[in-house]
């Protein structure tokens, strides 16, 4: 299986602003969510994704996010290998969102 495609925070913001149908899946840990989060993301910690597969949509794109893009890349690959056809990794994660889109989102 190939490496999942990457999506930039700029493209994510455009998709969100234009109300495109997608799910933003935040796979960070609870303490990270408490520090910084996006209100339109759905939080499922990375370790819990395998047991929660049935709660994820197959009828719209899933964009996977973590702090910097490494964990989310692994989860995106896992989802594609488990029957989710339209999955992308958010390049740079929430840290890139803080730097490039919204400096009001705390960096850590």
Number of C-alpha atoms within 10 A of each C-alpha: 7 7 12 20 15 17 17 17 21 14 11 19 13 12 13 15 9 9 9 12 11 17 18 22 25 25 24 21 15 11 8 13 16 8 11 17 19 13 8 11 15 16 19 15 15 17 12 10 18 12 8 10 14 9 8 15 13 14 11 15 17 22 23 29 29 27 25 16 20 16 17 26 25 15 25 27 20 17 22 17 13 11 10 19 15 18 26 25 28 30 25 22 24 27 23 20 25 19 15 13 15 12 12 10 16 14 14 10
